[in-house]
Amino acid sequence: MKAIIYRDNGGPDVLQLVDRDVPAPGPGEVRVRVAASGVNPTDWKTRSGATNPMSFPEVTPHLDGAGVIDDVGEGVDRSRVGQRVWLFMATAGRPTGTAAEFTVVPAGQAVPLPDEAGFDVGASLGVPALTAHRALTVAEDGPRRLRPGALDGKVVLAAGGAGAVGHAVIQLARWAGATVISTISSPEKARLATAAGAHHVVNYREGDPAAEIRKLAPDGVDIVAEVALGANLALDMAVLRTRGTISTYANDGGRPVELDVMQNMRLNTRFQFLVLYTVGPEALTSAAEDVAAAVRDGALPVGEEHGLPLVRFPLDRTADAHLAVENGAVGKVLVDVTP
Ligand SMILES: NC(=O)c1ccc[n+]([C@@H]2O[C@H](COP(=O)([O-])OP(=O)(O)OC[C@H]3O[C@@H](n4cnc5c(N)ncnc54)[C@H](OP(=O)(O)O)[C@@H]3O)[C@@H](O)[C@H]2O)c1
């Protein structure tokens, strides 16, 4: 089979297209013929060595993907062969991700994908949707799970709603019944966040975004899903309601964070920091179940008309796909693996 590998950390040029044996699924595992592989910022950060040194002598990158199960290991129901699935956390603790014609994952990390949902949708779910789920389920007064109605009466602020995670935050929050406000930085991104389902968009680079958000949500925001805590802390604090939650999944821009302890005490602020690698199996499983339900409801579409343009590359241009993500491509970067 064709596979992308790297043997050393470095720039995109460490990625090579090679031939490898088709892997056999072990006990409790499924083998998937990968149709599309989703690229996330963590994939290039891991490849570059910025986050961790190499954990294996050779790595096939990419956590997310979608395809069809073509074999199962011992203990897995054989009726799953032929099932369309989306994959999550494929490279967590193992060296073989989805940038290959076949990959092997624990059966629970291959989630059935309904016929109505394309492989584009499936390969876009993993990291963004599971992150968004976590961000929306850590408030003091719940909910812990998402379903229609779970966020009724709540106001969610999706920072940077034209980003891949921001897009998933908007879609999941909207599906669960929240009023959704998204910050954006341009009219084009306003259009995307609105297409994703945001009720309101506010340009965070112009005017007085805090006053605008306060006008939209006079009682304050219940949950902020934050991509740039250092840059946005003052804004978040200005719009958060008492006992509100700031769920932080990134600090893009790298600005340092300085907390005003008294202000946070007065608000009873809850900060939840999150990274999928250590969120634990229970949270991942719950998130995958709820995301699967949202997919069945048709609530997580992708594509320009749904606020997430698709930027596609063939497998032999995976290096360009990494560069696109690193350079901040707007939308979802996908690698087409097999037809
Ligand atoms: N903790 C986790 O488990 C986890 C999971 C997924 C992703 N992440 C991290 O989250 C970040 C985003 O990932 P992604 O896949 O969504 O990337 P993406 O598609 O490139 O989106 C990033 C978004 O952040 C927005 N942004 C940047 N600075 C902002 C600011 N000051 N205020 C508001 N929005 C801002 C950008 O919009 P503008 O350019 O318009 O500002 C852009 O829409 C990356 O650093 C990634 O590594 C972490």
PDBQT file of the ligand as one rigid body, heavy atoms in Angstrom, charges set to zero:
ROOT
HETATM    1  N1  LIG A 401      -6.427  21.483  22.701  1.00  0.00    +0.000 N 
HETATM    2  C1  LIG A 401      -6.748  20.653  21.730  1.00  0.00    +0.000 C 
HETATM    3  O1  LIG A 401      -6.987  19.464  21.932  1.00  0.00    +0.000 OA
HETATM    4  C2  LIG A 401      -6.837  21.214  20.358  1.00  0.00    +0.000 A 
HETATM    5  C3  LIG A 401      -7.678  20.610  19.421  1.00  0.00    +0.000 A 
HETATM    6  C4  LIG A 401      -7.796  21.185  18.183  1.00  0.00    +0.000 A 
HETATM    7  C5  LIG A 401      -7.058  22.322  17.850  1.00  0.00    +0.000 A 
HETATM    8  N2  LIG A 401      -6.212  22.848  18.763  1.00  0.00    +0.000 N 
HETATM    9  C6  LIG A 401      -5.461  24.064  18.448  1.00  0.00    +0.000 C 
HETATM   10  O2  LIG A 401      -6.423  25.064  18.200  1.00  0.00    +0.000 OA
HETATM   11  C7  LIG A 401      -5.922  25.974  17.263  1.00  0.00    +0.000 C 
HETATM   12  C8  LIG A 401      -6.928  26.160  16.136  1.00  0.00    +0.000 C 
HETATM   13  O3  LIG A 401      -7.104  24.945  15.439  1.00  0.00    +0.000 OA
HETATM   14  P1  LIG A 401      -8.027  24.904  14.133  1.00  0.00    +0.000 P 
HETATM   15  O4  LIG A 401      -7.889  23.568  13.528  1.00  0.00    +0.000 OA
HETATM   16  O5  LIG A 401      -9.379  25.434  14.445  1.00  0.00    +0.000 OA
HETATM   17  O6  LIG A 401      -7.254  25.980  13.217  1.00  0.00    +0.000 OA
HETATM   18  P2  LIG A 401      -7.761  26.929  12.057  1.00  0.00    +0.000 P 
HETATM   19  O7  LIG A 401      -8.780  26.259  11.218  1.00  0.00    +0.000 OA
HETATM   20  O8  LIG A 401      -6.544  27.474  11.400  1.00  0.00    +0.000 OA
HETATM   21  O9  LIG A 401      -8.491  28.112  12.827  1.00  0.00    +0.000 OA
HETATM   22  C9  LIG A 401      -7.852  29.010  13.677  1.00  0.00    +0.000 C 
HETATM   23  C10 LIG A 401      -8.823  30.151  13.905  1.00  0.00    +0.000 C 
HETATM   24  O10 LIG A 401      -8.390  30.902  15.029  1.00  0.00    +0.000 OA
HETATM   25  C11 LIG A 401      -8.783  32.226  14.788  1.00  0.00    +0.000 C 
HETATM   26  N3  LIG A 401      -8.041  33.160  15.629  1.00  0.00    +0.000 N 
HETATM   27  C12 LIG A 401      -6.723  33.339  15.753  1.00  0.00    +0.000 A 
HETATM   28  N4  LIG A 401      -6.458  34.306  16.655  1.00  0.00    +0.000 NA
HETATM   29  C13 LIG A 401      -7.669  34.750  17.100  1.00  0.00    +0.000 A 
HETATM   30  C14 LIG A 401      -8.077  35.724  18.033  1.00  0.00    +0.000 A 
HETATM   31  N5  LIG A 401      -7.190  36.481  18.684  1.00  0.00    +0.000 N 
HETATM   32  N6  LIG A 401      -9.393  35.864  18.276  1.00  0.00    +0.000 NA
HETATM   33  C15 LIG A 401     -10.300  35.126  17.617  1.00  0.00    +0.000 A 
HETATM   34  N7  LIG A 401      -9.978  34.176  16.705  1.00  0.00    +0.000 NA
HETATM   35  C16 LIG A 401      -8.675  34.007  16.460  1.00  0.00    +0.000 A 
HETATM   36  C17 LIG A 401      -8.471  32.430  13.311  1.00  0.00    +0.000 C 
HETATM   37  O11 LIG A 401      -9.262  33.456  12.786  1.00  0.00    +0.000 OA
HETATM   38  P3  LIG A 401      -8.606  34.836  12.323  1.00  0.00    +0.000 P 
HETATM   39  O12 LIG A 401      -7.404  34.533  11.494  1.00  0.00    +0.000 OA
HETATM   40  O13 LIG A 401      -9.695  35.451  11.538  1.00  0.00    +0.000 OA
HETATM   41  O14 LIG A 401      -8.297  35.534  13.573  1.00  0.00    +0.000 OA
HETATM   42  C18 LIG A 401      -8.925  31.087  12.731  1.00  0.00    +0.000 C 
HETATM   43  O15 LIG A 401     -10.263  31.153  12.296  1.00  0.00    +0.000 OA
HETATM   44  C19 LIG A 401      -4.562  25.449  16.825  1.00  0.00    +0.000 C 
HETATM   45  O16 LIG A 401      -3.549  26.057  17.587  1.00  0.00    +0.000 OA
HETATM   46  C20 LIG A 401      -4.647  23.987  17.181  1.00  0.00    +0.000 C 
HETATM   47  O17 LIG A 401      -3.391  23.402  17.386  1.00  0.00    +0.000 OA
HETATM   48  C21 LIG A 401      -6.098  22.335  20.007  1.00  0.00    +0.000 A 
ENDROOT
TORSDOF 0
